Amino acid sequence: MAAIIAIAVTTSAFAAHETVSYRILSQFRTDFSDATNVSWKVGKDFVKATFVLEDEKIEAFYNNAGELVATSKAIDFNKLPKKALRVIGEKYPFPPYELKEAIEMTTADSGKEYYVSFTTQKESIVLKVDMYGTVSEFKRSEKQ
C-alpha cells in the first residue's frame, strides 16, 4: 500500500477537477478538523487532500471507501534516522548526487517510512528508508 502511494506522490498520478465523495470529505473533516487551504486530487484508487495544519503542508490519502490510508509531509533531510544518514552519505555523496526532497510517510500498515529523492546528470533515484534506518532503492530512472 505504501509503495502505491509513494509512486503516486512521486509521479502525480491524479486527475484534477473530479468530485470528492461525501464519505471522504466527512472523514477528512473528522481527521483534520483544523486543516486550512485544502485542495483535492482524485485518482483511480486514491483521493489526495493537500492542506496546511499547524503551519505544515501535509498530504492525506484516502481509499475509495473513505478510509485514511496514509499521510505524508516534506521533512528536513537531517531528520532521517542517523543510520540512514550515514549510509546515504557513503553511497550517494554530493556531488554527483543532488538531494531533491525527503518525505515522511505514515501508514497504518507500515508506520513511518521515508522517501528521499536524488538526481544526477543522468538519472533520478528514490530511496526508501524504514523507521530503523534501513535504506533500500525504491525507484531508479534515467533522465530523458
SESE-40153 format. One record per atom (N, C-alpha, C): residue in three letters; atom name; x, y, z. Coordinates in steps of 0.1 Angstrom, whole numbers. Last residue first. Layout:
SESE-40153
+-----+----+-------+-------+-------+
:   r :  a :     u :     v :     w :
+-----+----+-------+-------+-------+
: ALA : CA :     X :     Y :     Z :
...
+-----+----+-------+-------+-------+
***
This chain:
SESE-40153
+-----+----+-------+-------+-------+
:   r :  a :     u :     v :     w :
+-----+----+-------+-------+-------+
: GLN :  N :   154 :   119 :  -192 :
: GLN : CA :   151 :   120 :  -206 :
: GLN :  C :   158 :   132 :  -213 :
: LYS :  N :   172 :   100 :  -168 :
: LYS : CA :   167 :   113 :  -173 :
: LYS :  C :   165 :   113 :  -188 :
: GLU :  N :   163 :    68 :  -157 :
: GLU : CA :   172 :    77 :  -165 :
: GLU :  C :   165 :    89 :  -168 :
: SER :  N :   154 :    59 :  -124 :
: SER : CA :   150 :    61 :  -138 :
: SER :  C :   161 :    70 :  -144 :
: ARG :  N :   146 :    39 :   -97 :
: ARG : CA :   157 :    45 :  -104 :
: ARG :  C :   152 :    47 :  -118 :
: LYS :  N :   132 :    34 :   -64 :
: LYS : CA :   130 :    36 :   -79 :
: LYS :  C :   142 :    43 :   -85 :
: PHE :  N :   142 :    24 :   -40 :
: PHE : CA :   128 :    23 :   -43 :
: PHE :  C :   125 :    24 :   -58 :
: GLU :  N :   168 :     9 :   -24 :
: GLU : CA :   165 :    17 :   -35 :
: GLU :  C :   150 :    14 :   -39 :
: SER :  N :   169 :    13 :    12 :
: SER : CA :   168 :     5 :     0 :
: SER :  C :   164 :    14 :   -12 :
: VAL :  N :   181 :    14 :    45 :
: VAL : CA :   180 :    21 :    32 :
: VAL :  C :   179 :    11 :    21 :
: THR :  N :   171 :    15 :    78 :
: THR : CA :   175 :     7 :    67 :
: THR :  C :   171 :    14 :    54 :
: GLY :  N :   161 :    29 :   100 :
: GLY : CA :   173 :    35 :    92 :
: GLY :  C :   178 :    26 :    81 :
: TYR :  N :   138 :    22 :   112 :
: TYR : CA :   151 :    18 :   118 :
: TYR :  C :   163 :    22 :   111 :
: MET :  N :   118 :    30 :    95 :
: MET : CA :   120 :    38 :   108 :
: MET :  C :   132 :    33 :   116 :
: ASP :  N :   133 :    29 :    62 :
: ASP : CA :   123 :    25 :    72 :
: ASP :  C :   127 :    32 :    85 :
: VAL :  N :   135 :    45 :    32 :
: VAL : CA :   142 :    44 :    45 :
: VAL :  C :   131 :    40 :    55 :
: LYS :  N :   141 :    44 :    -2 :
: LYS : CA :   131 :    42 :     8 :
: LYS :  C :   139 :    39 :    21 :
: LEU :  N :   150 :    67 :   -28 :
: LEU : CA :   154 :    57 :   -18 :
: LEU :  C :   143 :    56 :    -8 :
: VAL :  N :   150 :    73 :   -61 :
: VAL : CA :   142 :    75 :   -49 :
: VAL :  C :   146 :    63 :   -40 :
: ILE :  N :   168 :    90 :   -86 :
: ILE : CA :   168 :    79 :   -77 :
: ILE :  C :   159 :    83 :   -65 :
: SER :  N :   175 :    98 :  -120 :
: SER : CA :   168 :   102 :  -107 :
: SER :  C :   167 :    89 :   -99 :
: GLU :  N :   204 :   105 :  -141 :
: GLU : CA :   193 :    97 :  -135 :
: GLU :  C :   187 :   103 :  -123 :
: LYS :  N :   225 :   121 :  -151 :
: LYS : CA :   220 :   110 :  -159 :
: LYS :  C :   207 :   104 :  -154 :
: GLN :  N :   233 :   140 :  -132 :
: GLN : CA :   231 :   144 :  -146 :
: GLN :  C :   224 :   134 :  -154 :
: THR :  N :   211 :   130 :  -105 :
: THR : CA :   225 :   132 :  -111 :
: THR :  C :   223 :   138 :  -125 :
: THR :  N :   190 :   134 :   -77 :
: THR : CA :   193 :   134 :   -91 :
: THR :  C :   207 :   135 :   -94 :
: PHE :  N :   170 :   119 :   -51 :
: PHE : CA :   182 :   125 :   -56 :
: PHE :  C :   182 :   125 :   -71 :
: SER :  N :   146 :   116 :   -25 :
: SER : CA :   149 :   116 :   -39 :
: SER :  C :   162 :   124 :   -42 :
: VAL :  N :   134 :    95 :    -1 :
: VAL : CA :   144 :   105 :    -3 :
: VAL :  C :   148 :   105 :   -18 :
: TYR :  N :   110 :    86 :    22 :
: TYR : CA :   114 :    85 :     8 :
: TYR :  C :   122 :    97 :     5 :
: TYR :  N :   103 :    67 :    51 :
: TYR : CA :   108 :    80 :    45 :
: TYR :  C :   112 :    77 :    30 :
: GLU :  N :    77 :    57 :    73 :
: GLU : CA :    87 :    54 :    63 :
: GLU :  C :    91 :    67 :    57 :
: LYS :  N :    59 :    47 :   101 :
: LYS : CA :    67 :    57 :    95 :
: LYS :  C :    77 :    51 :    85 :
: GLY :  N :    36 :    20 :    95 :
: GLY : CA :    41 :    30 :   104 :
: GLY :  C :    48 :    41 :    96 :
: SER :  N :    25 :     2 :    77 :
: SER : CA :    40 :     2 :    79 :
: SER :  C :    45 :    12 :    89 :
: ASP :  N :    -4 :     4 :    79 :
: ASP : CA :     3 :    -9 :    77 :
: ASP :  C :    18 :    -8 :    81 :
: ALA :  N :   -10 :    31 :    81 :
: ALA : CA :   -15 :    22 :    92 :
: ALA :  C :    -7 :     8 :    91 :
: THR :  N :    18 :    53 :    74 :
: THR : CA :     6 :    44 :    70 :
: THR :  C :     2 :    35 :    82 :
: THR :  N :    35 :    82 :    67 :
: THR : CA :    29 :    74 :    78 :
: THR :  C :    17 :    66 :    73 :
: MET :  N :    64 :    95 :    54 :
: MET : CA :    51 :    89 :    51 :
: MET :  C :    47 :    80 :    62 :
: GLU :  N :    84 :   122 :    47 :
: GLU : CA :    80 :   113 :    58 :
: GLU :  C :    66 :   108 :    55 :
: ILE :  N :   107 :   129 :    22 :
: ILE : CA :    93 :   129 :    26 :
: ILE :  C :    91 :   118 :    37 :
: ALA :  N :   130 :   151 :     8 :
: ALA : CA :   128 :   140 :    18 :
: ALA :  C :   114 :   141 :    23 :
: GLU :  N :   144 :   160 :   -24 :
: GLU : CA :   134 :   162 :   -13 :
: GLU :  C :   135 :   149 :    -4 :
: LYS :  N :   169 :   162 :   -37 :
: LYS : CA :   157 :   170 :   -42 :
: LYS :  C :   147 :   171 :   -31 :
: LEU :  N :   204 :   162 :   -36 :
: LEU : CA :   191 :   160 :   -29 :
: LEU :  C :   180 :   168 :   -35 :
: GLU :  N :   225 :   149 :   -61 :
: GLU : CA :   219 :   162 :   -55 :
: GLU :  C :   205 :   159 :   -49 :
: TYR :  N :   254 :   132 :   -65 :
: TYR : CA :   240 :   131 :   -62 :
: TYR :  C :   235 :   144 :   -55 :
: PRO :  N :   281 :   134 :   -70 :
: PRO : CA :   272 :   138 :   -81 :
: PRO :  C :   258 :   138 :   -77 :
: PRO :  N :   290 :   160 :   -47 :
: PRO : CA :   284 :   155 :   -59 :
: PRO :  C :   287 :   141 :   -62 :
: PHE :  N :   274 :   140 :   -23 :
: PHE : CA :   272 :   152 :   -32 :
: PHE :  C :   286 :   157 :   -35 :
: PRO :  N :   270 :   103 :   -23 :
: PRO : CA :   276 :   116 :   -19 :
: PRO :  C :   273 :   127 :   -29 :
: TYR :  N :   256 :    78 :   -16 :
: TYR : CA :   251 :    88 :   -25 :
: TYR :  C :   257 :   102 :   -22 :
: LYS :  N :   270 :    61 :     3 :
: LYS : CA :   266 :    56 :   -11 :
: LYS :  C :   262 :    66 :   -21 :
: GLU :  N :   275 :    78 :    25 :
: GLU : CA :   285 :    70 :    19 :
: GLU :  C :   282 :    65 :     5 :
: GLY :  N :   250 :    90 :    31 :
: GLY : CA :   262 :    99 :    29 :
: GLY :  C :   274 :    91 :    22 :
: ILE :  N :   234 :    68 :    35 :
: ILE : CA :   232 :    77 :    23 :
: ILE :  C :   244 :    85 :    20 :
: VAL :  N :   245 :    58 :    59 :
: VAL : CA :   245 :    50 :    47 :
: VAL :  C :   244 :    59 :    35 :
: ARG :  N :   240 :    81 :    76 :
: ARG : CA :   254 :    76 :    74 :
: ARG :  C :   255 :    68 :    61 :
: LEU :  N :   213 :    83 :    75 :
: LEU : CA :   221 :    94 :    71 :
: LEU :  C :   235 :    90 :    68 :
: ALA :  N :   205 :    58 :    86 :
: ALA : CA :   202 :    61 :    72 :
: ALA :  C :   211 :    73 :    67 :
: LYS :  N :   213 :    62 :   113 :
: LYS : CA :   218 :    51 :   105 :
: LYS :  C :   217 :    54 :    90 :
: LYS :  N :   196 :    83 :   121 :
: LYS : CA :   210 :    85 :   120 :
: LYS :  C :   217 :    74 :   111 :
: PRO :  N :   165 :    89 :   102 :
: PRO : CA :   173 :    81 :   112 :
: PRO :  C :   188 :    82 :   110 :
: LEU :  N :   161 :   123 :    91 :
: LEU : CA :   161 :   109 :    89 :
: LEU :  C :   168 :   102 :   100 :
: LYS :  N :   165 :   150 :    95 :
: LYS : CA :   155 :   144 :   104 :
: LYS :  C :   154 :   129 :   102 :
: ASN :  N :   180 :   160 :    75 :
: ASN : CA :   187 :   157 :    87 :
: ASN :  C :   178 :   150 :    97 :
: PHE :  N :   161 :   168 :    55 :
: PHE : CA :   169 :   156 :    53 :
: PHE :  C :   176 :   151 :    66 :
: ASP :  N :   130 :   179 :    67 :
: ASP : CA :   144 :   182 :    66 :
: ASP :  C :   152 :   169 :    65 :
: ILE :  N :   101 :   167 :    49 :
: ILE : CA :   109 :   169 :    61 :
: ILE :  C :   123 :   173 :    58 :
: ALA :  N :    68 :   168 :    37 :
: ALA : CA :    83 :   171 :    34 :
: ALA :  C :    89 :   173 :    48 :
: LYS :  N :    45 :   143 :    44 :
: LYS : CA :    49 :   157 :    45 :
: LYS :  C :    64 :   157 :    42 :
: SER :  N :    16 :   122 :    43 :
: SER : CA :    29 :   125 :    40 :
: SER :  C :    32 :   140 :    42 :
: THR :  N :    -5 :    95 :    54 :
: THR : CA :    -2 :   109 :    53 :
: THR :  C :    12 :   111 :    49 :
: ALA :  N :   -29 :    69 :    44 :
: ALA : CA :   -15 :    74 :    46 :
: ALA :  C :   -15 :    90 :    47 :
: VAL :  N :   -55 :    62 :    45 :
: VAL : CA :   -46 :    52 :    42 :
: VAL :  C :   -32 :    57 :    46 :
: LEU :  N :   -87 :    66 :    57 :
: LEU : CA :   -74 :    73 :    56 :
: LEU :  C :   -63 :    62 :    55 :
: GLU :  N :  -114 :    56 :    38 :
: GLU : CA :  -105 :    53 :    49 :
: GLU :  C :   -92 :    60 :    47 :
: GLY :  N :  -133 :    57 :    18 :
: GLY : CA :  -132 :    68 :    27 :
: GLY :  C :  -123 :    66 :    39 :
: ALA :  N :  -132 :    39 :    -2 :
: ALA : CA :  -141 :    36 :     9 :
: ALA :  C :  -142 :    47 :    19 :
: ASN :  N :  -111 :    47 :   -18 :
: ASN : CA :  -124 :    50 :   -23 :
: ASN :  C :  -135 :    47 :   -12 :
: ASN :  N :   -86 :    59 :     6 :
: ASN : CA :   -91 :    50 :    -5 :
: ASN :  C :  -105 :    53 :    -8 :
: TYR :  N :   -68 :    89 :     9 :
: TYR : CA :   -79 :    82 :    13 :
: TYR :  C :   -82 :    72 :     2 :
: PHE :  N :   -40 :   107 :    21 :
: PHE : CA :   -45 :    98 :    11 :
: PHE :  C :   -56 :    89 :    16 :
: ALA :  N :   -29 :   139 :    26 :
: ALA : CA :   -36 :   128 :    32 :
: ALA :  C :   -42 :   120 :    21 :
: GLU :  N :    -1 :   160 :    31 :
: GLU : CA :   -10 :   153 :    21 :
: GLU :  C :   -16 :   141 :    28 :
: ILE :  N :     7 :   192 :    44 :
: ILE : CA :     6 :   178 :    46 :
: ILE :  C :    -3 :   173 :    34 :
: LYS :  N :    27 :   218 :    55 :
: LYS : CA :    19 :   213 :    44 :
: LYS :  C :    19 :   198 :    45 :
: GLU :  N :    23 :   233 :    87 :
: GLU : CA :    30 :   223 :    79 :
: GLU :  C :    21 :   219 :    67 :
: ASP :  N :     9 :   250 :   105 :
: ASP : CA :    20 :   256 :    97 :
: ASP :  C :    28 :   246 :    89 :
: GLU :  N :   -12 :   233 :   114 :
: GLU : CA :    -1 :   238 :   123 :
: GLU :  C :    11 :   242 :   115 :
: LEU :  N :   -17 :   223 :    82 :
: LEU : CA :   -21 :   220 :    95 :
: LEU :  C :    -9 :   224 :   104 :
: VAL :  N :   -28 :   226 :    49 :
: VAL : CA :   -19 :   231 :    59 :
: VAL :  C :   -25 :   228 :    73 :
: PHE :  N :   -31 :   201 :    23 :
: PHE : CA :   -36 :   211 :    32 :
: PHE :  C :   -25 :   216 :    41 :
: THR :  N :   -44 :   179 :    -1 :
: THR : CA :   -33 :   187 :     3 :
: THR :  C :   -37 :   198 :    11 :
: ALA :  N :   -57 :   147 :    -4 :
: ALA : CA :   -60 :   161 :     1 :
: ALA :  C :   -47 :   167 :     4 :
: LYS :  N :   -64 :   124 :   -29 :
: LYS : CA :   -54 :   130 :   -21 :
: LYS :  C :   -58 :   144 :   -17 :
: VAL :  N :   -77 :    92 :   -32 :
: VAL : CA :   -80 :   106 :   -33 :
: VAL :  C :   -70 :   113 :   -24 :
: PHE :  N :   -71 :    63 :   -52 :
: PHE : CA :   -69 :    71 :   -40 :
: PHE :  C :   -73 :    85 :   -43 :
: ASP :  N :   -75 :    50 :   -76 :
: ASP : CA :   -76 :    42 :   -64 :
: ASP :  C :   -75 :    50 :   -51 :
: LYS :  N :   -75 :    71 :   -95 :
: LYS : CA :   -83 :    58 :   -97 :
: LYS :  C :   -85 :    51 :   -84 :
: GLY :  N :   -78 :   103 :   -79 :
: GLY : CA :   -71 :    93 :   -87 :
: GLY :  C :   -80 :    81 :   -88 :
: VAL :  N :   -83 :   137 :   -74 :
: VAL : CA :   -89 :   124 :   -74 :
: VAL :  C :   -82 :   115 :   -84 :
: LYS :  N :   -73 :   161 :   -52 :
: LYS : CA :   -70 :   155 :   -64 :
: LYS :  C :   -75 :   141 :   -63 :
: TRP :  N :   -79 :   192 :   -34 :
: TRP : CA :   -82 :   178 :   -37 :
: TRP :  C :   -77 :   174 :   -51 :
: SER :  N :   -69 :   214 :    -8 :
: SER : CA :   -71 :   211 :   -22 :
: SER :  C :   -72 :   196 :   -24 :
: VAL :  N :   -72 :   237 :    18 :
: VAL : CA :   -74 :   223 :    14 :
: VAL :  C :   -76 :   222 :    -1 :
: ASN :  N :   -66 :   257 :    37 :
: ASN : CA :   -61 :   257 :    24 :
: ASN :  C :   -61 :   243 :    18 :
: THR :  N :   -64 :   239 :    69 :
: THR : CA :   -67 :   251 :    61 :
: THR :  C :   -61 :   249 :    47 :
: ALA :  N :   -76 :   218 :    96 :
: ALA : CA :   -69 :   220 :    83 :
: ALA :  C :   -73 :   232 :    76 :
: ASP :  N :   -88 :   210 :   119 :
: ASP : CA :   -82 :   224 :   119 :
: ASP :  C :   -74 :   227 :   106 :
: SER :  N :   -97 :   184 :   114 :
: SER : CA :  -107 :   195 :   116 :
: SER :  C :  -101 :   209 :   116 :
: PHE :  N :   -90 :   158 :   103 :
: PHE : CA :   -81 :   171 :   102 :
: PHE :  C :   -90 :   183 :   103 :
: ASP :  N :  -108 :   138 :   107 :
: ASP : CA :   -94 :   135 :   108 :
: ASP :  C :   -86 :   148 :   110 :
: THR :  N :  -133 :   150 :   100 :
: THR : CA :  -131 :   143 :   113 :
: THR :  C :  -116 :   142 :   116 :
: ARG :  N :  -128 :   158 :    74 :
: ARG : CA :  -132 :   168 :    84 :
: ARG :  C :  -130 :   162 :    99 :
: PHE :  N :  -124 :   133 :    63 :
: PHE : CA :  -113 :   143 :    63 :
: PHE :  C :  -116 :   153 :    74 :
: GLN :  N :  -149 :   121 :    64 :
: GLN : CA :  -138 :   116 :    72 :
: GLN :  C :  -127 :   125 :    73 :
: SER :  N :  -163 :   139 :    47 :
: SER : CA :  -167 :   138 :    61 :
: SER :  C :  -156 :   132 :    69 :
: LEU :  N :  -150 :   134 :    22 :
: LEU : CA :  -150 :   147 :    28 :
: LEU :  C :  -153 :   147 :    43 :
: ILE :  N :  -156 :   106 :    19 :
: ILE : CA :  -142 :   111 :    21 :
: ILE :  C :  -141 :   125 :    27 :
: ARG :  N :  -184 :   108 :    17 :
: ARG : CA :  -178 :    99 :    27 :
: ARG :  C :  -163 :   103 :    30 :
: TYR :  N :  -188 :   124 :    -6 :
: TYR : CA :  -192 :   128 :     7 :
: TYR :  C :  -185 :   121 :    19 :
: SER :  N :  -160 :   123 :   -29 :
: SER : CA :  -172 :   117 :   -23 :
: SER :  C :  -175 :   124 :    -9 :
: VAL :  N :  -150 :   148 :   -51 :
: VAL : CA :  -146 :   140 :   -39 :
: VAL :  C :  -159 :   136 :   -32 :
: THR :  N :  -150 :   150 :   -86 :
: THR : CA :  -157 :   152 :   -74 :
: THR :  C :  -152 :   143 :   -63 :
: GLU :  N :  -121 :   165 :  -103 :
: GLU : CA :  -132 :   155 :  -101 :
: GLU :  C :  -138 :   156 :   -88 :
: HIS :  N :  -100 :   182 :  -108 :
: HIS : CA :  -113 :   187 :  -110 :
: HIS :  C :  -124 :   175 :  -110 :
: ALA :  N :   -73 :   161 :  -120 :
: ALA : CA :   -78 :   173 :  -113 :
: ALA :  C :   -93 :   175 :  -116 :
: ALA :  N :   -59 :   129 :  -113 :
: ALA : CA :   -66 :   138 :  -122 :
: ALA :  C :   -72 :   150 :  -114 :
: PHE :  N :   -27 :   118 :  -104 :
: PHE : CA :   -40 :   121 :  -100 :
: PHE :  C :   -46 :   131 :  -111 :
: ALA :  N :     1 :   110 :  -101 :
: ALA : CA :    -9 :   102 :  -109 :
: ALA :  C :   -23 :   105 :  -105 :
: SER :  N :    27 :   120 :   -95 :
: SER : CA :    15 :   128 :   -96 :
: SER :  C :     4 :   122 :  -104 :
: THR :  N :    49 :   106 :   -89 :
: THR : CA :    46 :   107 :  -103 :
: THR :  C :    33 :   115 :  -105 :
: THR :  N :    53 :   105 :   -61 :
: THR : CA :    64 :   109 :   -70 :
: THR :  C :    61 :   111 :   -84 :
: VAL :  N :    28 :    98 :   -52 :
: VAL : CA :    33 :   110 :   -47 :
: VAL :  C :    44 :   115 :   -57 :
: ALA :  N :    25 :    73 :   -64 :
: ALA : CA :    16 :    83 :   -67 :
: ALA :  C :    21 :    97 :   -63 :
: ILE :  N :    45 :    59 :   -51 :
: ILE : CA :    46 :    61 :   -65 :
: ILE :  C :    37 :    72 :   -70 :
: ALA :  N :    35 :    60 :   -25 :
: ALA : CA :    47 :    67 :   -28 :
: ALA :  C :    49 :    69 :   -43 :
: ILE :  N :    12 :    44 :   -29 :
: ILE : CA :    10 :    58 :   -25 :
: ILE :  C :    23 :    66 :   -28 :
: ILE :  N :    24 :    20 :   -34 :
: ILE : CA :    15 :    25 :   -44 :
: ILE :  C :    13 :    40 :   -41 :
: ALA :  N :    39 :    16 :   -10 :
: ALA : CA :    46 :    17 :   -23 :
: ALA :  C :    37 :    23 :   -34 :
: ALA :  N :    19 :    13 :     9 :
: ALA : CA :    28 :    25 :     9 :
: ALA :  C :    35 :    27 :    -4 :
: MET :  N :     8 :   -12 :     0 :
: MET : CA :     0 :     0 :     0 :
: MET :  C :     9 :    13 :     0 :
+-----+----+-------+-------+-------+
***
